[in-house]
Amino acid sequence: MVKADGLAAGKGVIVATDVAEAETAVRDMLEGNKFGSSGSRVLIEDCLIGEETSILVVVSGRDYLILPTSQDHKRIGEGDTGPNTGGMGTYSPADVVTPELLSEIESKIVRPSVEGIADEGIDFRGTLFIGIMLTAEGPSVLEYNTRFGDPETQVVLPRLGCDVLELLWRASQGNLAGFDLQVQPTHAMCVVIAAQGYPESYPKGDAITLPNPLPTGVSVIQAGTATNAAGQLVTAGGRVLGVTAMGDTLVAAAASAYAVCDQIECSSKVFRRDIGARQLNRA
C-alpha cells in the first residue's frame, strides 16, 4: 500500500499488486506531483486483505455510542476494480459485522481509541470514523477520521429512530451518557453517481435532470454540483450525486436506488451496479 501522507479526498491510496506498480506510485507522488503537497511524503504499509467496514462513533469525552454499521465500496469499477475513490456507494447494516464481531471491534478498537484520546488530555466531542479491514486474522484499523464518512453517513443517519440533533447536541455538551440510541430495522443503500473519468480528469458543466417527484423512500443528495448561468443544475465535481434509498430488505433498497439512478439524465454519469453485491450474494 502506498499512501499520500496528506489529505487527498480519499483518493491518495494506491493498492500495488507488485513492486513495479508500487515504485510507479511512489514516483508519481514524489516526482510527478500527483497529489500536490499532500503527496510530498508517502507512507508504505502492509496490504490488508478482506472486507471493509466503516464504524462511526459519536464521542463525548470518555462516553461514546456506536452508530449502525455500513460498508463502503472504494474502487471505481465493478467487482472492486480500478483505482480507489472517495467512495462509490454504501449500504447499511453490514451483516458481515455480526454482533460478536462488533463486540470484538468495540473492545479491541473503539474503546481503546476513545480512552487513548482522553488519556492524551483531549476532550474530544464529535464523530470518530474508524475504517476497518476484516482480515482472516481479525479486524485491523485502516484509518481514523474525526468526521462523518461520505458516503457512509447517507445510509447510517436515515436508519436512526432517534433525534440526530439531540444526539449531537448532547455529545457536544458532555451529556451523552444515558442517551437512548434507537435504530430502525430497515436497510439503506447509497449509490454514488460520478462524472466519467473520475477519479482522474472528468468533465464539468454537464446538465443534470432529476426525476420529479422522487419515489417515496428515495433521496438524491447533491455533492459535485452547481447551477449554471441559465439556472440549470450541472456537474461540478468527480462524485456528483448520492442516490439513497430505504427498504425493508437490502434487495428492495437496491431496486429503488438503481431505478432512480437509471432515470437521472446526465451525459457523463457513471455508477457501479454492484453496490452491496457481497451481502446480497451471501443472502
C-alpha positions as CSV (number, residue, x, y, z in Angstrom):
1,M,0.0,0.0,0.0
2,V,1.4,3.4,-1.0
3,K,-0.4,6.4,0.6
4,A,0.0,10.1,0.2
5,D,0.7,11.5,3.7
6,G,-1.8,14.2,3.4
7,L,-5.4,15.0,2.5
8,A,-6.3,13.7,-0.9
9,A,-10.1,13.5,-0.9
10,G,-10.0,9.7,-0.3
11,K,-8.0,9.1,-3.5
12,G,-4.4,9.1,-2.1
13,V,-4.1,5.3,-1.7
14,I,-2.6,3.0,-4.3
15,V,-3.1,-0.7,-3.8
16,A,0.0,-2.0,-5.6
17,T,-0.1,-5.6,-6.9
18,D,3.7,-5.8,-7.4
19,V,6.9,-3.9,-6.7
20,A,7.0,-2.2,-10.1
21,E,3.5,-0.8,-9.5
22,A,4.5,0.4,-6.0
23,E,7.6,2.1,-7.4
24,T,5.5,3.9,-10.0
25,A,3.1,5.1,-7.4
26,V,5.9,6.5,-5.3
27,R,7.4,8.3,-8.3
28,D,4.0,9.7,-9.3
29,M,3.6,11.2,-5.8
30,L,7.1,12.4,-5.1
31,E,8.3,13.4,-8.6
32,G,5.1,13.6,-10.6
33,N,3.3,15.8,-8.1
34,K,0.2,13.6,-8.5
35,F,-1.4,14.8,-5.2
36,G,0.4,18.1,-4.9
37,S,1.8,18.9,-1.4
38,S,-0.3,16.0,0.1
39,G,2.0,13.6,-1.8
40,S,5.3,15.2,-0.9
41,R,5.7,12.5,1.7
42,V,4.4,8.9,1.4
43,L,3.6,6.0,3.7
44,I,4.2,2.4,2.7
45,E,2.1,-0.1,4.6
46,D,1.2,-3.7,4.5
47,C,-1.7,-4.6,2.2
48,L,-4.6,-5.9,4.3
49,I,-6.9,-8.4,2.5
50,G,-10.6,-8.8,3.4
51,E,-13.9,-6.9,3.5
52,E,-14.0,-3.3,4.8
53,T,-16.5,-1.9,7.3
54,S,-16.9,1.7,8.5
55,I,-17.6,2.2,12.1
56,L,-19.0,5.7,13.0
57,V,-18.8,6.6,16.7
58,V,-20.3,9.6,18.4
59,V,-17.9,10.5,21.2
60,S,-18.2,12.8,24.2
61,G,-15.1,12.6,26.3
62,R,-14.9,9.0,27.5
63,D,-18.6,8.3,26.6
64,Y,-19.4,7.1,23.2
65,L,-22.2,5.5,21.1
66,I,-21.5,3.2,18.0
67,L,-23.8,4.0,15.1
68,P,-25.2,1.4,12.7
69,T,-22.6,-0.5,10.7
70,S,-22.1,0.1,7.0
71,Q,-19.8,-1.0,4.2
72,D,-18.2,1.3,1.6
73,H,-17.1,0.5,-1.9
74,K,-13.9,2.4,-2.6
75,R,-12.8,1.2,-6.1
76,I,-14.2,2.9,-9.2
77,G,-15.0,-0.2,-11.1
78,E,-17.5,-3.1,-10.5
79,G,-16.0,-6.1,-8.9
80,D,-13.8,-3.8,-6.8
81,T,-11.5,-3.0,-9.8
82,G,-9.6,0.1,-10.7
83,P,-8.3,3.0,-8.6
84,N,-9.6,4.0,-5.2
85,T,-12.1,6.8,-4.9
86,G,-13.7,8.7,-2.1
87,G,-16.4,6.1,-2.1
88,M,-18.8,4.8,-4.9
89,G,-21.6,3.5,-2.7
90,T,-22.6,2.1,0.7
91,Y,-25.2,0.0,2.4
92,S,-26.3,-0.5,6.0
93,P,-26.5,-2.6,8.0
94,A,-23.3,-4.5,7.1
95,D,-24.3,-8.1,8.1
96,V,-20.7,-9.2,7.8
97,V,-20.2,-7.4,11.1
98,T,-22.0,-9.8,13.4
99,P,-22.9,-8.9,16.9
100,E,-20.0,-11.0,18.1
101,L,-17.6,-9.2,15.7
102,L,-18.9,-5.8,16.6
103,S,-18.3,-6.6,20.3
104,E,-14.7,-7.5,19.4
105,I,-14.3,-4.3,17.4
106,E,-15.6,-2.3,20.4
107,S,-13.4,-4.0,23.0
108,K,-10.2,-4.0,20.9
109,I,-10.5,-0.9,18.8
110,V,-13.3,1.5,19.7
111,R,-13.0,1.7,23.5
112,P,-9.1,1.8,23.5
113,S,-9.2,4.5,20.8
114,V,-11.7,6.7,22.8
115,E,-9.8,6.1,26.0
116,G,-6.5,6.8,24.3
117,I,-7.7,10.2,23.0
118,A,-8.9,11.1,26.5
119,D,-5.7,9.9,28.1
120,E,-3.8,12.4,25.9
121,G,-5.8,15.2,27.6
122,I,-8.0,15.8,24.6
123,D,-11.7,16.5,25.4
124,F,-12.9,15.2,22.1
125,R,-16.6,15.7,21.3
126,G,-17.6,14.7,17.8
127,T,-17.7,11.8,15.4
128,L,-14.8,9.3,15.2
129,F,-14.8,7.5,11.9
130,I,-12.8,4.2,12.0
131,G,-12.2,2.4,8.7
132,I,-11.6,-1.3,9.4
133,M,-10.5,-4.2,7.3
134,L,-11.9,-7.6,8.4
135,T,-8.9,-9.8,7.8
136,A,-8.5,-13.5,8.4
137,E,-6.6,-12.6,11.5
138,G,-9.2,-10.3,12.8
139,P,-10.3,-6.6,12.4
140,S,-7.5,-4.2,11.7
141,V,-7.7,-0.4,11.5
142,L,-7.1,1.2,8.1
143,E,-7.8,4.9,9.1
144,Y,-9.2,7.3,11.6
145,N,-11.1,10.5,10.7
146,T,-12.7,12.9,13.1
147,R,-15.7,13.5,11.0
148,F,-18.7,11.6,9.5
149,G,-17.9,9.4,6.5
150,D,-19.0,10.0,2.9
151,P,-21.0,8.1,1.6
152,E,-21.4,6.1,4.8
153,T,-23.4,8.9,6.6
154,Q,-26.0,8.8,3.8
155,V,-27.1,5.3,4.9
156,V,-26.3,5.4,8.6
157,L,-28.2,8.5,9.7
158,P,-31.5,7.7,7.9
159,R,-31.7,4.4,9.9
160,L,-31.7,6.2,13.3
161,G,-35.0,6.2,15.0
162,C,-34.0,9.0,17.5
163,D,-33.4,12.7,17.2
164,V,-30.0,13.1,15.5
165,L,-29.7,16.8,16.5
166,E,-30.3,15.9,20.2
167,L,-27.7,13.1,19.9
168,L,-25.1,15.5,18.5
169,W,-26.0,18.3,20.9
170,R,-25.7,16.1,24.0
171,A,-22.4,14.9,22.7
172,S,-21.2,18.5,22.3
173,Q,-22.4,19.4,25.8
174,G,-20.7,16.4,27.5
175,N,-24.1,14.8,28.3
176,L,-24.1,11.8,26.1
177,A,-24.3,9.2,28.8
178,G,-27.8,7.6,29.0
179,F,-28.9,8.7,25.5
180,D,-31.3,6.2,24.0
181,L,-29.8,5.3,20.6
182,Q,-32.6,3.8,18.6
183,V,-32.1,2.1,15.2
184,Q,-34.8,1.3,12.8
185,P,-34.9,-2.3,11.4
186,T,-34.6,-1.0,7.8
187,H,-32.0,-1.3,5.1
188,A,-30.4,1.6,3.3
189,M,-28.3,1.8,0.1
190,C,-26.5,4.8,-1.4
191,V,-25.3,4.6,-5.0
192,V,-22.8,7.4,-6.0
193,I,-23.2,8.9,-9.5
194,A,-19.8,10.1,-10.6
195,A,-18.6,12.0,-13.7
196,Q,-17.0,9.9,-16.5
197,G,-13.2,9.9,-15.9
198,Y,-13.3,10.2,-12.1
199,P,-11.1,9.8,-10.1
200,E,-8.7,11.2,-12.7
201,S,-9.8,14.0,-15.1
202,Y,-13.5,14.5,-15.8
203,P,-15.8,17.0,-17.4
204,K,-17.7,19.7,-15.6
205,G,-20.8,21.6,-16.6
206,D,-22.9,18.7,-18.0
207,A,-26.6,19.2,-17.5
208,I,-28.4,17.1,-14.9
209,T,-32.1,16.3,-14.8
210,L,-33.6,14.6,-11.8
211,P,-36.8,12.6,-11.6
212,N,-39.6,14.7,-10.2
213,P,-41.2,13.6,-7.9
214,L,-38.8,11.1,-6.4
215,P,-40.3,7.8,-5.2
216,T,-41.1,7.5,-1.5
217,G,-38.1,6.5,0.5
218,V,-35.5,7.8,-2.0
219,S,-33.5,10.9,-1.7
220,V,-30.8,12.4,-4.0
221,I,-28.0,14.2,-2.1
222,Q,-26.1,16.7,-4.2
223,A,-22.3,16.7,-3.9
224,G,-20.3,17.8,-7.0
225,T,-23.0,20.0,-8.5
226,A,-23.5,23.7,-9.4
227,T,-26.0,25.9,-11.1
228,N,-25.0,27.5,-14.5
229,A,-25.9,30.9,-15.7
230,A,-29.2,29.6,-17.1
231,G,-30.2,28.3,-13.6
232,Q,-29.7,24.7,-14.7
233,L,-28.2,22.0,-12.4
234,V,-24.8,20.9,-13.8
235,T,-21.9,18.7,-12.8
236,A,-19.1,20.4,-10.9
237,G,-17.1,17.6,-9.3
238,G,-16.0,14.0,-9.5
239,R,-18.6,12.5,-7.3
240,V,-21.8,14.3,-8.4
241,L,-24.8,12.7,-6.6
242,G,-25.6,10.2,-3.9
243,V,-28.9,8.3,-4.5
244,T,-30.0,6.9,-1.2
245,A,-32.9,4.5,-0.8
246,M,-34.6,2.8,2.2
247,G,-36.3,-0.6,2.1
248,D,-37.4,-3.4,4.3
249,T,-34.7,-5.5,2.7
250,L,-31.4,-4.7,1.0
251,V,-32.8,-6.1,-2.2
252,A,-35.7,-3.6,-2.0
253,A,-33.4,-0.7,-1.2
254,A,-31.1,-1.6,-4.1
255,A,-34.0,-1.8,-6.6
256,S,-35.3,1.6,-5.6
257,A,-31.9,3.3,-5.7
258,Y,-30.9,1.9,-9.1
259,A,-34.3,2.7,-10.6
260,V,-33.7,6.4,-9.8
261,C,-30.1,6.2,-11.0
262,D,-31.3,5.0,-14.4
263,Q,-33.9,7.8,-14.5
264,I,-31.3,10.6,-13.8
265,E,-30.3,12.2,-17.1
266,C,-26.7,13.3,-17.4
267,S,-24.4,12.7,-20.4
268,S,-21.3,12.0,-18.3
269,K,-22.9,9.9,-15.5
270,V,-21.2,6.7,-14.4
271,F,-22.0,4.5,-11.4
272,R,-21.4,1.0,-10.1
273,R,-24.2,-1.5,-10.4
274,D,-22.8,-3.9,-7.8
275,I,-23.1,-1.9,-4.6
276,G,-24.0,-4.4,-1.8
277,A,-23.2,-7.4,-4.0
278,R,-21.2,-9.2,-1.4
279,Q,-24.1,-9.1,1.1
280,L,-26.7,-9.8,-1.5
281,N,-24.8,-12.9,-2.7
282,R,-24.4,-14.1,0.9
283,A,-28.1,-13.8,1.4
